[in-house]
Amino acid sequence: MTENPVYPPPNEPEGTDERTADVLLFPLKKTPAPDVPEAPAGGVVKPGEWEAELPDTDDPEAEGLSDGAPVDPPREVYPPSVAEWMEARDKTRLPVLPDWVKLPDQRTAVRKWAVRHYSAVIGYHAVRLPCIYTPKILWYSPRGAWRWSTAIGRWVFDAEGKGLRLASVANEDAAEYLKLSRQRNDRVRLRGIVAAIASLVGLAATLTLYVMAPSWLLLLAVATLTTTLGAVGAPADRPLIDLAKVTFRKRRLSSDIVIRAHEVAGLTSKDQSIAFPRPIGRDGDGWRVVVDLPYGKSFKDALNAHTKVASGMDIAATQLFLDKDETSERRVSYWIADRDPLAVPSGKSPLLGATRVDFWKPFPWGVDERGNPVMATMLWLSLLVGAVPRQGKTFSARTIALAAALDPYVRLYVFDGKASPDWRKFALVAHRIGFGIVPKNGIDPVGHLLTSLRELKADVEDRYHRLSELPLHICPEGKLTPEISRDKKLNMPLTLFVVDEVQEYLQHPEHGKEILSLLVYLARVAPAVGVSVMTSTQKPDDKACPSELRDQHQARFALRVGAYQVSDTILGAGSYSEGLDASKLLKSHKGVGLLKGMSDDSGIVRTYLADGRDAERVLTRAAALREAEGTLSGDAAGEAPAPEVSATVLDDVAQVLGKGEAKVWSETIVDRLADLRPDIYGAWAELEAKPKAEALTAALKPYGVATEQIGRRIDGKTVNKRGIKREDLAAAITQRNEKRDAG
C-alpha cells in the first residue's frame, strides 16, 4: 500500500492547507481549515496508530501531573501576545514578488504556458505564410510601391504647403505669396538634392548587392523589400498578418473612470467624493481598486449598486467583484477582470491524478474567479445543491462523491432519482446504490432507498450510544476521530449519503413521506457522528423539496437559477439581501455556483470537471484501493441487504418471547431467532456476545424499540446485560399496525 500525497498540491506557499477566493462578485474571505486532527504524513491513518499519542485522561500521571501539582489554565484564556498581534497585521502587507516568481510550481506553470502560447503562435503563422501571407504580399506590394513613391514625391515638391499658398492667392496677399514661394523653392531644391543622392546610393547598393552578395542575402533583401511594400499597400481594415489569438477588450482604469462610476451609481454626494487609500494597479488578469466611500455609505450600498458601478466603468457586471474590508465599513476593494472569468473553464479535477484522498481533510473542489484553489470538506455538515437543468449540478456533486470514493475508509450511499448514466459507475464502490423510481430486474429502487435510510438511521443512533461509552483516551469528548472511523472492529466509518434529484423520491405516492422524514433526521442529526448527507435538486420549491428538509442542510451550493427567489430558496432566506443571487449567473457559467455555509463566508466556486470517462477512471482506481484495504462492502461487494429482517423482526421477536417474560436479554433473543429462522438470523447467532446484541439493537431501533441494562441473579451474582422489554415491543407492533391500517 502506497502512501503518496493525496493530490497534487495547489499553487500556494508551503505550510498552507487551502485557498479560497479573495475577491468575489459577492463578499468572501479566506476559508479556515476545519478543526480536525492532523493525520500522519502521507494522509494515511492506520487503526490504533495514534492511540499511543493520546494520554489516558483518567490517569493524572499520564499527563505528567502529580497529586497537588498546579494545573495551568488553557492557553486560549490569555490575550494575544505581541508576536501574534504583529503576525495578524502582517497579513495586510503586499508581497514583494508575485507567486509565479517565488514558487517553483507556479514558475513551471508559467514556463509551460509560455511554451504552449508561443509555439501555437509560431505554428499558426508558419502554416499561413506560404498559402495566405505570400499571395497577400505580392498582391499589395505594387500598391505599396505606388503609395511610397507618391509620398516621396509629395515630400520633395512640398505638397503640404500648397494649401497655404493657395490661401494667400485667394486673399490677394502678394507679400505672403512671394514669401511662401521662395520658401517652397528652397525646400524643393534641398529635398531634390537629398532625394537624388539617396536614389544614387540606393541604386549603387542594389547593384553591389546584386553583383557581390550571395544569393541567399539577395533573396532576403528582395523578400524584406517586398514585405515592406506589401505592408504599406495593405488596406487599413484588412491587415496583412492575421491575429493568432483573440485580443480581449481591456480598459485602462484611471481615477477619473472610478469616480465617474461611483457618481452615476449614487455613491457620492455634493460635499464628498470617494478617496483612494492605495494606487490603482494591475492585479493578475485585471485591476485592483481600493476606495473609501463617503462617510455614511457602506459596503452594502456598493453591493446594491453593483450593476451601476460596472456600467459606470463601461464593463460587464460579471467582470466586477467586490470584497469587504474588515477595518472599515466604508472601504471597498474592487477587482475588475479583463474579461468574464466565470465563463473560463476551471479545468480537469486534480482527483484524476490522486492516488487516494483523506476525507478528513479538505480536498480540491474547484477554483474561484481568480483561479485560486477552493477546498471543500463534508465533515460535520450536510450539503444541498440546486440549479436549473444542464448547468453542471450533477457534475459538481459528483466531484465530491469521487473524492469520498478515493478514501477507502469512507462508506458511500448513492441514489439517483432520474436514473441517468452519471452515477452508474459508482456501483463499483457504493455500499448501497439505486437508480430511478421504477422497479427493474426484480429490484425496487425506492424500497432499496427506504431500507438504506432505515439502516443508516439505526446506525446513527447506535453510533451516538457507542461513542458515549468508549473510553476517553480512545474517544475524547465522545466525538468521532480518524482512528475510530478507520477501525474496522468499531464499524463507524465516515459515510456520505448522496441523493441526486431528490424530488423524485420525495414525491413518491407511497413512501415519499417516510423518505422525507428519514432524510430530515439524517441531515439534522447524522453529521455529528460522521454521516454526511448531500442532496441535489432542480426543483427546490416547497412542493418538490420541502423547507423542512432544505433547512437541515448546513451548506448550500446554488448554480444558475431562473430567479432570485429560487436562489434564496436554495441558499436560505435572506441570502439575496446579503448580495447572494445565483440568478445573476449566465448560461455560459456552467459548473459555477455560490457556496454558502461550508465555512463562515460565502463565495463563488468554479467546480472542476470530471466527465464520464474521468469518473470511470477514478472509480476503477477507488474500487481497487478498497479491495486492497478490505473495505469494499454492501452492493459493491455483492452483499445485498435483507429487507425481510426489517419487515418481520418485530413479529419474530414477539414469537420467541416466552409467556410471562417481561424483560429478556438481547443475546438470548438472538439465539432463539436463529432457531426460528436460521436462514435469516443464523449469521447473528455466530457473532460474539456484544456484536450479537448490537445486531438486534440495530434491527429494532427503526421501530422505536430501545435496549436497556437488565440485571439478573446468576450463581449469587448480579449480571447486567442489554435487553428489551415486552411492553416496548408491544407498543411498536401496535404503532406499526395502526400505520398499516391508516395507509
N, C-alpha and C positions, 0 to 999 in steps of 0.2 A: 504494500500500500504506500503510495507516494504522498508526500506532504508538501506539495507545491503551493505557491501562493494562490489565494482564492481566485483572483482575476488580475489582469494586467493593471498595475497601479495607475490612477488618474494623474494628469499633469499637474502635480502640486508638490510643494516642498516636503522634504522628509519630516515626519512627525505629525502630519495632519492626516486625519482619517477620512475626511469628506469635504466636499464643497457644495454649496448651493448658490442660487442666483444672488448677485449683489444688487442688481438693478432690474426692476421689472415693470411691466405695464401696470402692475399693482404692487404695493409695497412688499418687500421681502428682505429678511436679514439672514445672517448665517445660521444654518440649521445645526444645533449641537448634536453630538453623537448621543445615542440613548444610553441611559445609565445601566449598563450591563457589565458583568465581569469580563475581564480580558482573558482570552484563550491563550494557550501556549503558542509559541511561534509555529507558523505553518497553518494555523487555522484549524487544527485537528485536536480534539479533546477526547481522550480515552476514559472510559468509566473508571472511577477511583483514582485518576491521575492527580487530582487536586486535593484529595482527602487529607494528605499529609500537611498541606499548606494551611488548612483551616483548623485552628485550635479548638479543643473541646471546651465550650463555654461553661460547662458545668464544673470544670476543674480550674480553680483560680491559678494554680501553678502553671497551667498550660499557657497562660497569658504572661508568665514571668512575674506574677504577683505573689506576695506572701500575706498572711493574715495581718491586718492592721496597716498594710502599706497604702500610702495615699494613691488615689486614682486620679489621673489628670482628666480634666473636663474635655469633652470633644473639641477638636480643632476648630470646628465651624463657629463656636461661640465667640471666638476672638474677632476683632475688627480686622480688615485687610491691612497687611503690612505696607510699608512704603514701597518695597520692591513690587508687590502685587499692584499697588496703585499706579506706579510708573509703567508697569507692563500693560495695564489696561489703556493708558494714554498712548503707548507706543503703537497701538493699532491704527491710530489716525495718521501716522506718517506714511508718506508715499514712497514706494520703492525707488531706489536709485537706478536700478536697471530692470527692464521688463523680464518677466518669467522666461520668455523664449531665449533670452541671453544667458540667464543664470542656470536654468535647469537642463540637464543633458537630454532628457526625453523630449522636451519641447524644442531644443536645438535640432534634434534628429527629425522631429516632425516638420520644422520649418525647412530643413535641408531637403527632405523628401518632397515637400510641396514645391520648392524651387525647381527641383529636377523635373517633376511632373509638369509644371507650368511651362517652363522654357522649352522642354523637349516637345511639348504639344504645339507651342507657338512656332518653333522651327520647322516641325513636320508639316504644320498647316501651310506655311508659306512655301516650303520646298515642293509640295505637291502642286501648288498653283503656279509656280514660277514658269515652267515650260509651256503650259497649256492655257494660262489665263494672263499672267503678268506680261510675258514677252509679246504676245499679239497686241496687248494694250499699249505697250511702249512703242512698238513700230507704228501703230495707228495714230498715236497722239504726237509723236516726235516731229513730223512736218509742221503741225500746228504750233508746237513749241518753238521750232526754229523761226517761224514767221513772227510769233509774239516777241521772241528775243530780239530779232533784228529790228522790228518796229520800235521796241522800247529803246534800243541803242540809237536809232535814227532820231526819235523824238528828243532824246537827251542831247545829241550832237547839235541839232538845229534849234535848241532852246524852245521846244514846243510849250513848255509850261508858262513862258512869259507872253505867249501870243494873246491871251485874254486881256492882259494889262495894256498891251499896245493898241488893240482894237478899242479898248475903252477910252484911251487918250485921243484917238481919232474921232470917236463919237462925241467927245466933249470939246473937240476943236482946240485942244491944248497942244500947240505946236512944240513948246519948250519941253514938255513932258515926253512927247512922242520922240523928239530928237535924242533926248537923254536915254530912253529905253532902247532906241535903235542902235545907238553907239554901244550900249551895254550888251545887246544881243550880238553885235558883230564881234566884239571882243571875246564873248563866250564861245561863239561858233568857231572862231579862229583857234582858240586854245583847245577846245574839245575836239576839233577836227584833227589837230596835230596829235593829241593823245590817242584818238581812235586809229589814226594811220599807223602810229608807232606800235600800238597794241596789235593791229592786224598783221604788220610785218613780223613782229615777234611770234605771234601765233602761227603764221604761215611757216616761218623758219623752224619753229619747234615741231610742227606737224611733219615737215619734210625730213627733219632729222630723225624723228621717231619712226617714220616710215622706212627710212634707209637703214638706220643703225640699230633700232630697238629689236629685240626678239619678237617673234610672232605672238607669244602669249601676252606680252606687255602691250603690243599694238591692239590686240583684241580687247584687253582690259580697258584701254583708253577709249576705244570705239564704244564699248558697252557702257562705260561711265557717261560719255557724252550723250549717247542715245537715251539712256535712262534719265539724265538731267533734262533733256529736251522733252521727253515723254511726260515727266512730272510737271514741267512748265505748261505743256499743252493740254493736260488733263482738265476736264470740267470741274468746277468747284463742287458740284453736287454729286459727282461720281469719282471718288479718289482712285488713284492708280493701284494702290495696295489695299486689300480688304483687311478688316479687323479680325484678329484671331480669337478675340473674346469680346463678350458684351460689356460695354462700359456702363456701369450703373450711375444713375444721376446722383451726384454728390453736391450738396450745397455747403459752401463755406460759411460757417456761422460767425456772426460778429455780435458785439454787444447791442448794436442798433436793431438787429433782427430779433434778438431775445427780448429786448424792451418792447418792441412793437408787438410781439406775440402776447406779452402779458397785458399790454394796454387793450388790445382787442378782446382779450379774454376777461377783462374786468378785474384784473388782479392788482391794479394800481389805483391811485387816487390823484386828485388835483395837487395835493400837497406832497405826496410821497410816491416814489417810484421804487423799482427793485434795486438791490445792491449786489455786487459780485464779490464775495469773500475770497475767491480764488480765480485765476485767469481761465478763460475758455481754452480748451486744448483738445487734441486728439486723444481718444481712448479706444484702442483696438480698431474695430471697423465702424467707428462712429466718433461722436463728440461728447465730451463731458462738460456739463454746465452746472455750476452750483450758484444758486441765487438766494438772497434773503428777501422774502416778501415784505411789503409794508406792515407796520405794526397793526395788529387786528386781523390780518389774514393768516391762514394756516395751511398746513399741508393738505387738509381735507378740501379746502377751497380749490387748490391747484388740481387735486384729483378729480373733482367735479367738473373742472374746466379743461379736462384733458384734451378733448377734441378741438376746442377753440384754440388752445395753445399750439397744438400741432398745425392747425390751419394758419395761425399767425407766423409760424416758422416755414410755411409752404412745404410741409411734408405730410405723409400719410400718418394716421393715428397709430398704426401698428409699428411705426418707427420710433415712437416716443415712449420712453419708460421713466417712471418716477420712483424715487427712493427717499424715504423719510430720514431726516437727521435726528439722532437721539438727543442732541444737545439743545435744540431749539425747535419749537413748534412751527416757526415760520420759515425755517430753512428747508429748501427743496433741492435735491440733486436730480438732474435730468441726464439721461443718456439717449442721444439721438443717433440711431443707427443709419448707416449709409443706404440700406435697403431693408426690406421687411425680413428680419431674422427668423421669424416663426415659420416662414414658408420654405426655409432651408432644411432639408432632412438632417436628422441628428446622426444618421449612420447606423451601422450594424451594432448589435449588442455585444459588449465585451464578454458576455457569457459564452459566446461561441468559442472563445479561446480559454475558457476556465476549466481547470481540472476538477474542481469541486468548490462549493460555496459553504461558508459558515453562516447559517441563517440567523445566528445570534448577533451578527454584526451587520452594519449597513452594506447594501450591495448596490451596484450601479443600475439605475433605472432609466436615466436619460440625461439631458443637459438643459441648462437654462438658455435664455435668449442670447447670452454672451458666449455660449459654448462651454461653460464651466460644468463639470460633472455634478449631477444631482443624485444623491444616495437615498435609498429608500430602506425602510425597516417595517416589518409586520409584527414586531414584538409588542404584546400587551394592547393591541388595538384591532379593530375591525375596519374594513375599507369598503366604501361604496363608490362604484364607477358608473357614471352616466353620460350619455351622449346621444345624438341623433345617429341613425344608421350610416355606416361607411365613413366614419371619422376616426377609426383606429381604436375604438373602445375595447374590443376583444383582444387585439394585439397588445395593448397597454397592460391589460390584466394578465395576459398570458406570460408576459415577460417576468412578472412577479412569481407566477407559478413555476416558471422554468428555473428561477433562482432557488426556489424551495426544492425542486426536484434534484438539483445538484448537491444538496445536503442530504446524504444518505440517512441521516437520523431524523428527517422531517417526514411526518406521515401526511399523505395527500388524499383529500376527497375532492373529486371533480365531477360536477354535474352541469350539463349544457342543455338549457331548455329548448333551444332551436335545432338541436341535433345537426350542427354544421360540422364540416371537416376540421375546424380549427382546433378542437380539443381531442381528436381521436387518438393521436399518438400517446396521450397521457395514460392510455391503458397499459403501457409498458411499466409504469411506476406507481400508479394510483392505488391506494388501499381500497377505495370504493370509487366507482365511476359509472355514470349513466348518461344517456343521450335522449333528448326529446321527452315527450309525454305519452307516446303511443306504444303499447306493448309490441314487441317484436322478438321473434325466435324464442318465445316462451319466457321472455324477461319483461317485467313491468317496470320501466324506469322510475315512475312515480312511487311505486311501492318500494323500490330499492332505495330511493332517496329518503322515504319516510323511515325505513328500517335503519338507514345510516344515521339519520338525525337522532332517532331514539338511542341508538348505540352510542353515539357521541355524547348525548346528554347524560346518559348513565356514567360514561367515562369521566365527564367533567365533575359530576357530583362525587364520584369516587375519588378523584384527584384531590379535591378540597379536603376530604376526610383523611386520606392517606398522608398528604403533605403536613397536616396539622399533627400527625402522630410521629413523624420522622424525628430523630434526634437533631438537636440544634447544630451539631458540628457537621451534619450532612445536609440539613435543610435550614439554613439561617433564616429567621423571620418567617418561616413557613412558606417561602416562595420557591418556585421552580428555578433551578440553576442549570447551567450547561451540562455538568456531570450527571445530574439526576436525569435529565432528558435523554442522555445517551446511555444510561444504564438499562440494558435490556430486561433485567430482572424486575426493575421497578415499573417498566412499561408505561412511561409517561413522556413520550417524545413530543417535541414541538409539532403542532398539527395545523395545517392550512386547509380550510373548508372553502372551496370555490364553487359558486353557483352563477353561471352566466345566463343571461336572460331570465332572471329570477321571476319575472312577472308571469311567465308561462306556468310555473309551478304554483304560484300564489293564487292564480285564478282557476285552479283545478276544481271542478264542481264538488268532488267528494272529499279530497284530502287537503284542499287549499288552506282551510282554517288551521288545521293541525300543523301543517308545514310552516305557516306563518308564526304560530305560537312557539314552535321549536327553534326557528331561526331567530326570533326576538330574544329568546332565552340565551342562545349561544352567543349572539352578538353582544349581549349585555354582560353576561357572566363569564363566558369561557376564556376570553383573552387573558384574564388574570392568572390562569393556570396553564398558559402556553398554547391555547387553542384559538387561532385567529380565523375570522370569517371574512371572505371577500365576495361581495355580490356585485353584479353589474346588470344594468338595465337600459333599455332605450325608451322606457315609459315610466318615469319616476313619479307619476301622479298618484294621488291618494287611492284611486281605484285599483290600479295595477300594482303599485308598490306602496302600501300604506305608510303613513308617517310614523306609526309605532315601530316599524322596522327601520326606516331611514334614520330615525333619531337615535338609534342604538349604535350607529357607526361613528366611531371617534374621528376617523379620517374620511375625507371626501375628495373625489377627483372628478372634475367636470370637464369634458371635452366640449366641442362646439355643440350648442343647442340653439333652438329656434327663437327663444325669447328670454328676457331677463328673469321673468317669473319662474321659468323652468330651471334656470341657473340657480336661483335662490332655493328652489326645491331640492336640488342636488347638494349644494354647498351648505345649506342651512339657512334658516330665517335670519335676515339682517346682513347677509353677505353682500347683497347689492349695495347697501348703504356704506359698506366698507370699501367699495370700489371693485368688488369681485364680480365680474359679469362675463360668463362664458359665451354669451350670445355675441360679444364683440369679436370673437374669433372668426376667421374667414374659412370658406370652404377649402381653400388651399392649405390650411393649417392642420393637416392630418397628423394624428398622434400627439397633438399639442393640447394641453389642458391646464386647468387651475387646480392646484393641490392645496388643501386646507386640512389642518388637524394632525398631520403626521409629525409636525413639530409645532413650536409656538407661533410660527409665522406662516404666511401663505405665499405662494409663488407659482410661476409658470414652469412647466416641465415639458420638454420635447422628448418624448419617450423614445428609447432605442427601438430599432426594428429587428425582429426575428421572424422571418416568414415561415411558411410551412416546412420547407426543406431545412431551414436553420433549426426549427423546433424539433424536427425529427432527429437531427444530428445530436442536439443537446440531450434529448430524452433517451436516445440509444446509449449515450455515454453515462447518463444518470442510472439507467437500468443495470448496466454492467457494474457500476460503482456500488449499487445497493446489493447486488448479488455477492460481490466481494465482501461486503460488510455484514451480510446476512440479515439485512433489514427489509428485503422485499417481502411484502405481506399482502393479505386480502385478495382483491380481484386480480392484481398483477401477478400474484403467486398461485392463482387458481384456488384460493381459499374463499369460497362463497359463504356469505352469512347464512344462518339458519333461522329464517323468519318464523318457522313453525314453533321454535322455542318461545319466542316472544308472544306468539298467539295463544299458546296452550300452557304456559308456565304457571299461570295463576291456578288454573283448574288442576294441573298435575300436582302442584304443591298441596292444594286443598285435599286431593285424593290420598296423598301419603301421610297426612297428619292423622295421628291416632285419636280415637274418641276420648274426649276429655283433656287432651293435651292443649294447654293454653299457651305455652312457650316451648319452642324446640330449637336446638342448635342448628346452625346452617349446615355444618358438616353431616349431621345425621340426616337432614332432609335431602342432601345431595346423594348420599348413599342409597336412600330409599327411591329417589328419582331414577338412579341408574338401574335399579332392579325393575322399576316400572317400564322405563323406555331406554333400554341400553343403547339403541342406535342414536339417540339424541343426547342423552346425559352421561353416556359411558365415559366420554373423554374427561368430564368434570371429576368423576369419581377417581380417576387415575392421578389426579393432582395431589400435591401435598395439602396439609390441613388448611393453611391460611389461604393459598390460591383457590382451593376448593370453595371456601366460604365466600371469597371475593367474587367468584363466578356467579354464584347465586345472587349476591348483593347487586351486581351489575344488571342481572336479568330482571330483578324485581323493582329496581328504582324507577324506571319509566312509569310504573303504575302507582307510585307513591308508597310503596311498602319499604319501610326503613328497617335496618337491623339495629340491635342494641345488645349490650352486655347482659348475658343471662348466667346467673350463678347457680351451681348445684353442688350438693354434698356428695363427694365420692371418696370412700375409704376414710371418712372422718375429716376430709379436707374440702374447702370450698374451691371449686374450679369455675372460672369465668371464661365464657366463650360467646362469640356473637351469634345471635339467632333472631328469629322473628316471632311475633305474637299473632295468635289466631284472629284476634279482633281486627288487627290491621289488614290481614289478608282478606277477611270477610268484607271489610269496608271497600277495599279495592275491587273486589269482584262485583259488589253491588253497584259501585260507580261505573264500572265498565258496562254492565248490563243496561244501566239507565241510558248511557250514551248510545248503545246499540238500538234500544227501543226508540229513542228520540230521533235517530237517523233514519 
